[in-house]
């Protein structure tokens, strides 16, 4: 029997100053003034429709994440109006985590205090690199000093936590370049670091004209030495690309990785919702283009798809196996409605290959409830996931 997991909300704001050549997110270069009030109105109508569609009025809201695009292009007053209306529709913890993605450019950084006053408790700053030549190649509109200034302001604007988004494996990046970038980020003392390798995604300019990326040996060295740097600086790795100071893990992203529910509102946003009455898990996709989304004659929902039970083992493991912490098959049964025997034989085979383990403080028989991915399993995660397809 399905049990409703924690419920989060993702809000997508699609506009950027310009589109980065590596980005495959649903973002649109800004051509005119942002229709803030109109878009907020449509977001709330979208939210109300989902609340009614899935009977969510009695569900507690666990976290909110405002992503993009560049949400920090919005005014603080528009963000406040949005959050006030969202929070009035749910019961929620007084200290609910509310994250907003921000661009380090000076104009956006100056708004940080306003965002805090609007209710934002966590900032995620898209630095990507502190090297000017790398920022130019990545199509970023800020420079290294603006990135540092944004991080410094985030420490004083009132938010409880802030994340720096940092890439490695950049075009023509050496081992020392990558480690220097990471050292600069660590010196700014963020409570959280998202540190991940640049990947070339389909339908991006980098895909049609690939840049020269570091060799595999260099990438392995960057990863290996970078993880040690982070550990020595007091950052705990809790997911493949997520590192935090103690007690500063991103609650919103943890809910994704634990197969929690999340509403997705805004252009092209995706959602995953458990309908307890129907005993069915649904995926939602909203209208992708701002023009269509803002059309008052058109419904915001573009796709509503039930997840077939045969797909649930892979769907669940695709998320939970990214985590460093152990996971429970009790949760697997509760959040998928499937019996643990659906995945136990596969887990036991993966255990024989050294890809997963039963932690030392649990029993070691073939029906163990608690499982954990190994370092080898994370290194060969795609191979591990294929076992559940």
N, C-alpha and C positions, 0 to 999 in steps of 0.2 A: 504494500500500500504506500502510495506517495505521501510524503510529508512536505509541507512548504518550507523551503530553506529561507535564510535571511533575504530581504528584498532591498536592492540598491537602485539608484536612478542615475542613468547617464544622459547628459544633455549635450547635444552637438550644436556648436556654432560654426558654420562652414567657411566664414570669410578669412582670407589672409591678405597681406599686402602684396605678396607674390607667391607663386607656387614653387616649392623647392624641387629640384630635379630627381631626388630620391623618394619623394613622398607619393604613396599610393592611397592616402586617406581621401575621403570625400571633402575636398577643400576647393575654394573658388577664389581666384584673384579679385581683389576689390577694385571695382570700376567706378562706382558711385558711392554716395553716402550710405552707410548701413541703415536699413529700416528697423531700428532697434525696437521701437514700441510695437510695430506690426509683427515682428518676429516673436517677441515675448508673448503677445496675444495668441499667436498660432501655437507656440510651445505649450501653453496652458490648455488650449483646446485639445491638442494632441494628448496631453497627460490625462485630461478628464475622460477622453474616449477610451484610453487604456484601462483606467481605473474601473470604468463601467464594464468594459469588455471582459475583464478578468476578475471582477468582483473583489477589488483590492482595498476597499474603503476601510477594512478592519486590519489590514496588514501594517505592521510597524516598518518605518523606513530606516534602513541601516546606515546608508551613506549616499552622498551625492558627488558626482564628478562632472565638471563642465569642461568639455574638450573640444577640439577643433581640427583644422582651422586654428585661428588665433582668438580665443575668447576674450583676451585682455584688450582687444580692440573695442569691446563694448564699454560703455561708461559704467562707473560704479553705481549710478542711480538705476540703470537698466538691470544690472545684476541684482541689486537689492529688490527691485520690483519682482523679478523672476523668483528669487529665493523666498520672498515673503509669501507669494502665492503658492509655491510648491509646498512649503512647510505647513501651510494652513490646511492642507488636504490630507495630512498623515499624522499619526502619532509618531513621535521620534524622541530619541534621547536628547537631553538639553545640550550635550556636547557632541552632537552628531558631526562626523567628519565631512567637511565640504571642501572639495579640491577644485581649484581653477587653474587651467593651463595658461601660462603667460609667456610672451615674447620678451627677451631681455632689452629690447630697444628702449631708449630713454623715455619716450612718451608713455609707453605702457608701464614701465617701472614706476613712474611718478604716481600711478594710480593705486599702488599696492595698499596704502593706508585706507583708501576709499573702498577697496574690495574687502578688506578686513572689517570695516565698519558696516559693510553690506551683509556680512555673515560668513564670509569665506574664512575657513580655519586652516587651510593648507594650500600652498602654492606649488605648482610644478613648472619649473622654468626651463624652457627649451634652449639650453646652451649649445649642445652638440660638440663644440670644440672651443678652445681658447686661443687657437692659432689663426691669425687673420687670413693667411692663404687658404687654409682648410675651410674657413667659413665662406670665403668667396666661391670656392669650388662646390660647396654644398648649397649655394644659392641663398644663404642666410643674409638678412638685412642688417644685423647688428655686428659690432666689432667686439674684440676681446675685452676692452675696457668697459663697454656697456654691459657685457655679461657679468663681469666682476661686480660692477656697481649694483646690478639687479639683485645679485646674491647677497650683497652687503645690506641692501635696503630690506630684503626679506627677513633678515635677522632682527630688524628693529621696528617693523610695521605693525606688529601685534599678533601675526599668525602663530599658531602653535608649532607648525612644522613646515619645512619646505624641501622640495626635491630638486635636484639638478639632473637634467637629462643629458647624458654624455655618450657620444659614440666613439668606437674605436674601429680599426681596420679601414681607415679613411683613405682616399686616393693618395698614393705615394707616401703613406705614413710609415715611419720607421718605428722600431720598438721604443727607442728613447722619446720620440715625439709623443707616442701614445701614453707612455708612463708620465711624461711631463704634464700632459693634459690632465691626467688623473690626479697627480700631485697638486696641481693648481686648484682643482675642484675640492679636494680634501682640505686644503688650507682655508677654504672659504667656510668650512665647518657646517655643511648642510646636515640636517637630521636624516636625510634619505638621499641615496644616489641610485639612479637607473643607469647602468653602464652596460652597453650592449654593442654588438658588432653590426656595422652597416651591412645591409643585405640589398641586393639589386632586385627590385620587384618588377613584375610585368606591367606594361602600360605606363612606364615612367620614362623621362628623357635619359636617365642613366641606363635603362634597359636597351634603348635603341642605340645609344652611343656610350657603351660601358667605359668607365674610367679605369685606370690602372690601379688595382688594389694590391695590398701586400700579399706575399706568398703565404701558403698555408703554414709553413714553419714559423714565420714571423707572427702570424695570427695566434698560433698556439702559445708562443712565448709571451705575447701581450696578455693573453688570458691568464696564463699561469702566474706571471709576475704581478699582474694587476690585482688578482685576487689576494695575493700575499700582502700587497700594499694596503688594500682595504681592510684586511683582517688586523694588520698591525696598527691601523688608525682607529680601530674600535668599531668598524662596520661589520654587521652580521649579515651574511648572505642567507636569505630566506626563500629565494626563487632564483631561477637561472640568471636573470639580469637585474635583480633587485637587492639592494644592500641598505641597511638602516642601522642607526644607533639603537640601543636597547629601548624597546617600547614605542618605536616610531615606524613600525611597519605600516604600509598603506592598507587601511582596512577595506577600502573599496576594491582594490585589485585582489586582495586576499579572498574577497567574496566571489569574484570571478573564478579564481583558481580552485576554490572549494566547491564549485558547481552551484553557487548560490543563484538566486533569481535577480534579474535586473531589467527594469524598464529602459527602453531607449527612445528618447524623444528628440526631434530635430531632424534636419535634412540627412537622409541616408543612414540614420542611426539603426542599430540592431538591438534587439532585446531577446531575453529568454525568460519565460514565465511558466510557473507550475500552476495549472488549473486544478485545484483539489477536487472540485465537484465533478469534473469530467475525468479525473485521474489521467491527465495528459500534460505533457510538456510541449510548449509552443515556442517557435522562433518568430520574431517579428522583424520586418524591414520597412522603414518609412521612405516616403517619396524623396528621391535623391537630390534633385535640383532645387535651388532656392525659389525659382520662379514658380515651379509646380507646387512646392510646399506652401508658399504664401498665397496660392490661389484659393480663395474662400469657397469656391464652388467644388473643390476637390477634397476627398478624404485624405488624411495624412498617411494612413496605412497603405503600403504598397504590396506587402506579402505577409501572409499569416500561414505558417507551416507547422503542422505537428511533427515532432521528432519520432521517427519509427523506433520501436523498442530495440530492433537489431542494431541501431546506430548508437544507442545510449552507452554501451561499454566504452567505445572509442571516445565519444563526446566527454564522458566523465574523466577518463584517464588522460585525455589530451590536456586537460586543465590541471588535475591534481598532481600529475607526475612532474610538473614544472617546479613544484615546491620541494624545498629541502627537508621539511618536517614530515613526520610519519602521517599516514592517513588511515582511516578506519573503514572497514567493510560494513560496519553498522551504518555509517553515513552513506555509503554507496547504495545500500538497500533502501534507505529512507528517501534519498534524493533522486533515485532512478525508478524505484518500484520493482526492481529486479532482485532475484535471489543471488546471493554472493557466489553460488556455484557457477554462475555465468562467467565469472572472471577468475575464480580460484585456480582452475587448471592452467590458465595462461600465466598467472602470477608465479605458479610453481615452476613452470618452464623457464620464465625469465629469471627466477631465483637461481636455477641451476647454471644459468649463463652469467651470473654475477651482476645482473642489471637492477634487481631489487633485492631487498632483504627484509627479514623480520627483526626489528630492533632487539638489542641484547636483553632488555628488561621484559620481553614478552616470550610466550612459548614459541618453540621452533617447529611445531608440527605443520603439516600441509594444509591445515584449516585455520591458521592464525588469522585473527581479526585485524591486527595492526601490521601495516606494511610501509616500506620506505624505499624510495629510489636511491641507488648508490651513485657514487661519483662516476663510475663507468656507465651507469644508466643515463645520467645526464649528458655525458659525452656522446653517447649513441642514442639519444632520445628518439630520433625519427625511427630507428630500427626497433626500439622498444614499443613505440606507439603502433607500428605496423602489425604487431602481434595481436592487437585488439581490433583490427579492421575485419 
